[in-house]
Amino acid sequence: MAIPRSQSGTTWFGLARPSRRHWLGYILLAPAVILVAVIIIYPLVVSVDLSFQKVGIARLDVARKPFTLANYEKLFLSPEFWKSCWITLKLVVTVTLLSMIVGLATALLVNNQFRGRTMARLFVALPWAVPEVIAVVIFSRFLDSSFGLINWLFITLGVTDELWGWFSDPTLAFWSIVMTMVWKGYPFISIMVLAGLQSIPVDFYNAAKVDGAGVWQRFRYITVPVLMPVLGVVTILVMLWVFRDFAIIKVLTDGGPIKSTQTLAILTYDQAFGFFNFGYASAVGVITLLICFIASYLMLGRQTKSMY
């Protein structure tokens, strides 16, 4: 007996028909899509629109300013912008490289069988659970020029006979940020790489041992090729995290001294909320977004080709 239309909810609007059942998925996804559009896409469109206006304090209840390219002209002619780009590039390359080395090393370590391995894995993952602001406070105490632990260790070990001003010297300030970011970011790499290591069959290593392969050969010809997809994705995520990170730099050095640690994220914040130049800050943000998009697209495309 045919089911009456009123007794079957799926027959409403003809969704029970095989040719229309896929619309049910679109209807169920619609609330999430609308929410994403309101939270992400709308502010992005507003930011792009502001970048083409001479706007001080942005207000949505006033008439739109005339279209202009002055913000982008000022941006590309600004030495401050290019310096921020160079600092951001140095920070991304340095932090990503060191984080990958430390993360891979710790993952290989805790992947072995030894007593206390569970606690070792817990301590490896612990920095990732610490909020960024708390991590910055910890390192600001460690690197304090007067009573910091790092200076005390260096003097005790004979590395130096004077106190280092970690936040007053441009080079030391840069490396203080690098150390904080590496400590905060390497656990994520360790967890992802450890998951990849757990998926490698033990038979691969046993067969390699039978064939006389050493530790380095097994790592080079088995571990690295299998982990390449994981390492590629993790590298992209870490680079994007370092590229956009704001809290660590803002709290630790605030872009100083003499703007030696001013990244694009700090430059955007200072222009928007320090000088109330929202049009120029939006232009910086748009360029930052384009750089992230292009870098991600190129790396993902290269990673996809290497997998095939």
N, C-alpha and C positions, 0 to 999 in steps of 0.2 A: 504494500500500500504506500502510495506517495505521501511524504511528510508535508503537511500544510506549511505554507510560507510563514505563518505566524508562530509555528512551533519550532522553527529552526533559525537561530540567530545568524548563522552563517549565510543564510539565503537572502538576508537584507541587502539591498542594492545590487543583487545579482552576484555576490561574492562567492557563492557556492559553485558557480560555473567554472569548469577547468580553465577556461581562457582568462578568467578574472581573479583567480585565487591569489596570484602574485601581488594584487593590489592590497591584500590584507597586510602583507609585510610592510609595504610602504606606509600604510595607515598607522601601524604600530610604531614605526620608526619616526613618524612625523613629529611627535613631541620632543624627542631628543634632537632632531635636526633643527627645529625651531629654537630650542634652548641654546644650541651651539651658535646659531646665527645671531642670537641676541647678545650672547656673552663674548664671542670672539669676532665674528665677521663685522658686526655693526661698529664696534670700536675701531677696528682696522680701517674700515671705510672712512670713518670720521678723521682718523689720524692722517690718512693719505690726503683727504680734502684739506685739512689744516696745513699740511706741508706746502700747499700752493696758495697760502694766504699770509698776509702780514698781520699776525695775531699776537697780541700780548698775552692776556689771560683769556683762555677759551671759554666761551659761553654759548650754549645752544639756543638761548632765547633772544639772540640778537641777529640782525641781518648778516648774511654771508659777506665777507670781504671780497674785493675784486681778485680775480685770478692773476697770479704772478709767479715768476720763476726766481724771484730775488733770493728766497731761502736757499735754493740749490746753487745759485751762483755764489752766494756768500759761503756756502758750505765747501764747495770744491776749491775755492780760493783761500780757504782758511788754513794756515799752518797748524793751528790747534787740532783741526779735524784729522789731518794727515798724521800728526803725531799720535793722536789717540788710536788711529788705525794701526800704526806700527806697534804701539804698546800692546794693543789687543792681539795682534798676530803673534808677537813674541810670547805673550802669556799663554795663548792657545797651544802653540807648538811645544813650549817648555812643559807646561802642566800635563798635557796629553801624553807626551813621551815618557815623562817620569812616572805618571800614574799607571801607564800601561806596563812599564817595567816592574814597578812595585806590585801591582795587582797580579800580573802573571806569575811573578816569583812566589808570592804568598799563596796563590791558588795551587801551584805545583807542590808547595811545602805541605799544606794541609790536606792535599789529596793522598798523601802517603799514610801508611798504617803506623801509628805510634801511640804510646800511652798519653792520654790527655788531648787527643785530637779534637774531641767535641768542644772542650774549653778553648782550644786554639782557634777553631772556626768561629766561636762566639766572639773572641777578642778581635779577630780580623774584621768581622762585620760590625763591631760596636761603633766605630766612628761614623758610619753611614747613618746610624740612628740618632746621633747627636745633632741638634739643630745648628744651623750655620752660625747664628749669633753666639751660641754657647761655645762653639769651636773657636770663633774669633776671640772671645774673651779669654779662653784658655791660652791661646797662642800669644795674645797681647801680654799676658802675665809672664809667659816663658821668655818672651823676647824683650821684656822691659830693660831699658838701658841701665837702670840703677840697681835693681834687685832681681833681675830675670834669671831663670835657671840656665839658659843657654850661655849667657855671658859668664856665669859662675863656672860652668863646665869648661868653657874654652880657657879661662884663666887658670883653673886647676890643672888641666891637662897640658898647659904650656903652649896652647895654640896662639894665644895673644897675651899681651901684658897690659892691655887697656880695655875699657868698656866700649862696646860697639853700639852706636846709635842706630838701631834697626829701623826706626821710623823717621829719622832725620836725614839719612843718607839715601839718595835716589836708588842706588844699586841694591843696597841692603833692604830697602822698602819693597822693591820688586821681588826679591827672593823670599822675603817674609810672607808675601801673598802666595808665592809658589808653594812654599812649605805647607801653608794652611790648606790650600786647595788640594794638594796631593794627599795630605792626611785625610781630608774629608771625602775625596773622590775615589781613592783606590779600592775601598771595600766593595763598591758596586762592580768594579772590574773583576775583583777576586770572586765574587759570588757568581757572576755570569760565566767566567772562565771555568770555575769549579764545576758548574752544571755541565759545561761542554766536556770537561775531562771525565765526568762520571758516565757520559754516553759512549766513550771509546771502549770497545770490547777488549778485555784483557788478553784475548787470544792474539790480537795484533802484536802486543809487546812480547808475548811468549814465543811467537813464531820468529820475531826479529832477534830475540836472544839466541834461539837455536841456530839462526843463520850467522851468529857472531856479531851482531850490531851492538855497539856501545851505547852509553847513556846519551851522548850528544847525537849520535845517528838516529836513535829512536825518537828523540825530541824533534829533530829536523825533518825526518821523513814520515813520521806518524802523527805526533802531537800537533805540530804546526799546521800541516795541511788540513787535518780534521777540524781544527779550531778556527780556520780562516774565516768562515762565515760569522762566527761569534765575535771574533776580534774585529772584523769590519764594522759590524753594527755597533759594538761597544765603543769603538773609536769615534764614530759619528756622534753618538749620544754624548760622550765626554766632551768632544770639541764644542758641540752646541751648548752644553752646560757651562763650560768655561767662557765661551763667547758672550753669553747673556748674563753671567753671574753679576750680581750687584751687591748683595748684602755683605759678602766677605770683604770686598774692597772698600765699600762705603764705611763700614764700622772700623776696619783695621787702619786704613791710611787716608780715607776720604779723598783719594786721588792724588795725594801729595807724596813727598814734598815737591814743591814747584811743578805740580802736575805730572810728575814722573810715573805715576801709576794710574793716570786718568784714562780709562778705557772708554769705548763708545757708550757703554751703559751709564757710566758716571757722567760723561759729557751730556747725554740726553737728560739725565736727572737735573744736572746743574742748570742747563739752559731752560728747562721747564719750570722748576720749582725754586731755583736760585735767582735767576734773572727774569722769570716770568715771560719767557719768549717761546710760547708754545708752538708757533709756526715753525721756527727754526729747529726746535727740539723734535717736532714731528718729522721734519726732513731728515734729521739724523736717524731717527727711528726707522723710517722707511728704507734708507740706505742700508742700515744694519740688517733689516729683514731681508732685503734683496741679497746681501752677502751670504747670510745663513742659508737662504733658499738655493742659491747657485752652488754653494759648497756642498750642501746635502745632496743635491741632484747629481752633481758630478761624482761624488763618492759612492752614492747608491748605484748609479749606473755602472761604475767601474766594478763595484762589488758584485752586481748581478752578472756581468760578463765573466768575471773570474769563477763564478759558481758553475757556469756552463762550459 
